């Protein structure tokens, strides 16, 4: 039976905190906490590890309040650091009781020059994890630095909201921000309109990314408004809405941990996307549960960059009826250069012979060699 460490007898409060973190094995894993909020909110039966986690939270609270010298029962709240100079906040009103005014944080590329003429910029919409703070994203904190650096390199604007909801509302399609039809979709469209009136961005060819609770929103937004979306990276979503035929208008990347309880949900969603006419990429990672990883970051970057480069010449141009109703040829699997086998993460030139050699339920298509290399097992061999 696992024993809890004693908090007395340490040389310093910091030593006690260090021991506690290592005993729990969960130091610094913020996304796992997010995942537990989601799961506990939708499951009636208690999680088998819930008593242990509750005890850990009590012990950590004790160390922080007693061992670290918080006196008189009062704790000074830490002020949020000022926003970077290239970040601006747009506020949108909604009908949601918990989201009367939603802040949208807009981060301009570092080299953005308002005096430059004739340039239309891409916009990357990132939804944070469950109840996450959008200002954290645009600062590049808590794992978001790779996306912020990528946006600077590609000269993308980043737009990131701060939505709120109660844990018990995550399945409520009328109250949860996970469902765009509730209020969050309109809030995003309103924010896009405000941004597009002030800055030369294309609000109809979005790139989307979300992890965990953020993935819940971005995949549904892409299904809800596919005519606004170029490509979407869905990282570790717990459950999904079934796609409609218009899902084929977008490029899809879905990543999931092999040890994630939602692994089968991701497989089912990708199968449904294929049946709807899309050519999604799915990648699972051995040993990963419900969090991000450098490998996911790298694949996200290659995927989003590819579709940005591919469609850059369309930025600022109106979407015609054909483009809004029919998938572009570039999204057709048969026209992609590589075919992948998700049974062993190998990829091959997209020939009729190689397609026939891959089982239909593990066959997918890869749009360029860099994505294929990051996706495939070759990544570990080179």
Secondary structure, DSSP 8 states (H G I E B T S, - for coil): ------SSS-SSHHHHHHHHHHHHT-TT-HHHHHHHHHHHHH-SS--TTHHHHHHHHHHHHHIIIIITT--TT-----------TTEEEEEEE-S-TT-SEEEEEEE--TT--TT--S--BEEEEEE-STT--HHHHHTT-TT-HHHHHHHHHHTEEEEEE-----GGGTT-TTT-TTSIIIIIHHHHHHHHHHHHHHS-B-TTSEEEEEETHHHHHHHHHHHH-GGGEEEEEEES-S------GGGGGSEEEEEEETT-TTHHHHHHHHHHHHHTT---EEEEETT--SS--HHHHHHHHHHHHHHHHHHGGGTTS---HHHHHS--GGG-GGGSSEEEETTTTEEEE--HHHHHHS-GGGEEEESSHHHHHHHSTHHHH-
